[in-house]
Amino acid sequence: MSWSISKYLLTALLAAPLNLFGITDETEELPTPKRWDKRVHLKYEGWERLKPTHAKIQYAGGMGVMSAGVGWDYGKRRQWETDFLIGYLPAKYATDFLFTLTVKQNYIPWSMSFGEHWALEPFYCGLYLTTIAGEEFWEKEPGRYPNRYYNFSTKIRPYIFVGQRLNFNLKHSIVKHISLFYEVSSCELYIISKATNKSLTMKDILRFSFGAKVQLFKNRQK
């Protein structure tokens, strides 16, 4: 992997919240589960904080045809998530088989529980930064083009998104719940194009994706 890609990923990681790995005040009491929102953050100790709390797989969304990775949730009610995903783009969509790397930040303000097993996250949002490997993609405009002919990077793409998730809770020693989700996203290039070209429709600038999340570890109450 080139240094330029690693540099952007390192920058994104350093910009993430300081409690990325569940770093919390050990003297702080866990919040009491609400009637509808029963999420409670799992407090790991020591090196356990490095354990991913979940794994995800996602189809489409500007991060390759398929992507997969792990992430960490944090906040008193697990309302924040940071994910790292690796995806791929088959040769039929590009000049060669290519890999993508994505850093994704999610905010999930609400969760509604229905009975013992089902929960709905009716709205969540966030942003992510995707980079793609390949010499044909650039961070800065190549010298062969006139100055400011392409005033954007083709290697780095920031996205914003909204989505919904449906959770099925399990009584298992490893897997806490399985979630199915969908997201609607758009990148800065599409949004700017829409603002400057009124002939474009929302269908032209929005991207639909879906996937699954597996919560890996059960809550451990203090």
C-alpha atoms as one frame of an Amber mdcrd trajectory, in Angstrom:
protein
   0.000   0.000   0.000   1.389   3.412  -0.928   2.435   5.938   1.704  -0.135
   8.428   0.430  -3.019   6.062   1.204  -1.570   5.202   4.588  -1.132   8.910
   5.347  -4.819   9.697   4.767  -5.973   6.710   6.801  -3.665   7.668   9.661
  -5.008  11.224   9.572  -8.595   9.944   9.700  -7.771   7.647  12.606  -6.111
  10.414  14.613  -9.133  12.632  13.994 -11.530  10.051  15.480 -12.858  10.631
  19.017 -10.422   9.861  21.828 -12.653   7.135  23.214 -12.530   5.174  19.960
 -11.620   1.964  21.763 -14.214   2.317  24.509 -12.002   4.373  26.812 -14.300
   5.544  29.579 -14.111   6.545  33.192 -13.932   3.259  35.131 -15.695   4.879
  38.105 -18.652   5.871  35.947 -21.785   3.788  36.433 -23.512   2.230  33.469
 -26.766   3.975  32.488 -30.026   2.284  33.349 -31.638   0.804  30.220 -34.653
   2.760  29.092 -37.999   1.209  28.316 -37.479   1.444  24.555 -33.752   2.033
  24.219 -32.029  -0.837  26.008 -28.536  -0.256  24.621 -25.790  -0.204  27.261
 -22.126   0.298  26.431 -19.766  -2.557  27.308 -16.803  -1.331  29.328 -13.675
  -3.246  28.433 -10.591  -3.007  30.626  -6.938  -2.645  29.686  -5.941  -4.205
  26.366  -9.476  -5.569  25.941 -10.347  -2.092  24.658  -8.590  -2.992  21.407
 -11.100  -5.758  20.694 -13.500  -4.926  17.848 -17.075  -4.888  19.127 -18.606
  -5.790  15.767 -17.974  -6.913  12.187 -19.714  -5.575   9.072 -20.205  -6.462
   5.437 -21.641  -3.938   2.971 -22.695  -4.012  -0.664 -22.070  -0.870  -2.783
 -22.018   2.623  -1.256 -19.035   4.003  -3.156 -16.565   1.759  -1.307 -16.399
  -1.045  -3.888 -18.860  -3.686  -4.989 -18.449  -5.457  -1.641 -16.600  -4.401
   1.494 -16.059  -5.933   4.920 -14.320  -5.004   8.137 -14.527  -4.457  11.872
 -15.443  -1.577  14.144 -15.802  -0.246  17.662 -18.842   1.229  19.375 -18.683
   3.639  22.284 -20.735   6.165  24.204 -23.018   5.378  27.135 -25.610   3.859
  24.814 -23.289   2.754  22.000 -24.479   5.706  19.943 -21.100   6.113  18.217
 -19.371   3.645  15.898 -16.085   3.784  13.994 -15.514   1.208  11.237 -12.575
   0.200   9.056 -13.586  -1.584   5.845 -11.673  -3.168   2.944 -13.528  -3.514
  -0.359 -12.885  -4.482  -3.939 -13.833  -3.318  -7.421 -13.819  -6.056 -10.113
 -11.905  -5.527 -13.339 -15.142  -5.203 -15.329 -15.783  -1.886 -13.553 -12.215
  -0.577 -13.951  -9.011  -1.251 -15.849  -7.939  -3.810 -13.255  -9.043  -5.509
 -10.032  -8.787  -2.777  -7.379  -9.014  -2.533  -3.599 -10.655   0.201  -1.552
 -10.103   1.255   2.036 -12.774   3.083   4.059 -12.883   4.830   7.441 -16.487
   5.288   8.540 -18.051   7.217  11.427 -21.647   6.460  12.489 -24.016   8.214
  14.885 -27.044   6.206  16.099 -29.189   8.445  18.344 -32.138   6.087  18.932
 -32.933   2.416  19.351 -36.429   1.008  19.867 -36.796  -2.469  21.376 -39.772
  -4.710  20.595 -40.035  -7.680  22.876 -37.034  -9.786  23.808 -35.399 -10.230
  20.427 -36.174  -7.331  18.084 -34.919  -3.754  18.005 -35.136  -1.007  15.396
 -32.718   1.856  14.878 -35.085   4.115  12.899 -32.480   6.690  11.943 -28.724
   6.957  11.934 -26.256   9.041   9.972 -22.588   9.664   9.480 -19.764  10.168
   7.069 -16.955   8.124   5.599 -13.748   8.589   3.663 -12.888   6.122   0.908
  -9.626   5.751  -0.989  -8.913   3.443  -3.931  -5.642   1.862  -5.046  -4.480
   2.278  -8.635  -2.113   4.480 -10.619  -4.970   5.921 -12.696  -6.353   7.649
  -9.596  -4.681  10.757  -8.198  -4.698  12.974  -5.122  -3.582  16.084  -7.007
  -4.278  16.997 -10.611  -1.602  15.492 -12.915   0.587  17.892 -14.849  -0.703
  16.624 -18.216  -4.007  18.435 -17.641  -4.501  22.206 -17.897  -4.343  24.025
 -14.577  -7.507  23.375 -12.484  -9.042  21.308 -15.319  -9.907  18.613 -12.764
 -10.253  20.511  -9.500 -10.793  17.406  -7.355  -9.094  14.207  -6.232 -10.083
  10.930  -7.886  -8.360   8.845  -5.173 -10.061  10.253  -2.071 -13.843  10.542
  -1.823 -15.795  11.817   1.244 -19.426  10.669   1.638 -22.348  11.528   3.898
 -25.193   9.072   4.527 -28.393   8.248   6.402 -29.819   4.821   7.094 -31.909
   2.425   9.195 -31.123  -0.864  10.953 -33.167  -3.805  12.194 -31.587  -5.893
  14.983 -32.281  -9.460  16.046 -30.940 -10.105  19.551 -29.414 -13.487  20.407
 -28.691 -15.197  23.707 -25.210 -16.348  22.739 -21.824 -16.202  24.466 -20.119
 -14.580  21.469 -22.725 -12.999  19.188 -25.016 -10.451  20.861 -27.148  -9.522
  17.862 -27.287  -9.496  14.077 -28.388  -6.351  12.223 -29.581  -5.753   8.686
 -29.241  -2.198   7.384 -29.565   0.004   4.352 -28.036   3.408   3.644 -28.540
   6.268   1.191 -25.354   8.231   0.519 -23.808  10.901  -1.663 -20.311  12.325
  -2.075 -19.182  15.928  -2.346 -18.659  15.660  -6.116 -22.266  14.570  -6.714
 -23.633  17.295  -4.442 -21.616  20.012  -6.196 -22.711  18.664  -9.590 -26.350
  18.832  -8.508 -25.930  22.428  -7.318 -24.393  23.531 -10.638 -26.461  21.370
 -12.993 -30.221  21.638 -12.454 -30.903  18.882 -14.989 -29.556  16.278 -12.571
 -32.152  14.508 -10.421 -31.791  13.150  -6.882 -31.593   9.684  -8.436 -28.431
  10.801 -10.248 -26.580  11.824  -7.094 -27.817   9.368  -4.449 -26.405   5.885
  -3.939 -28.189   2.990  -2.226 -26.330   0.289  -0.274 -27.172  -2.451   2.205
 -25.386  -4.862   4.489 -25.212  -6.740   7.789 -23.581  -6.157  11.160 -22.695
  -8.788  13.767 -22.264  -7.570  17.350 -19.434  -9.771  18.615 -19.364  -9.586
  22.398 -22.061  -9.614  25.038 -22.414  -6.752  27.507 -20.650  -7.229  30.808
 -22.325  -5.249  33.543 -20.138  -3.578  36.186
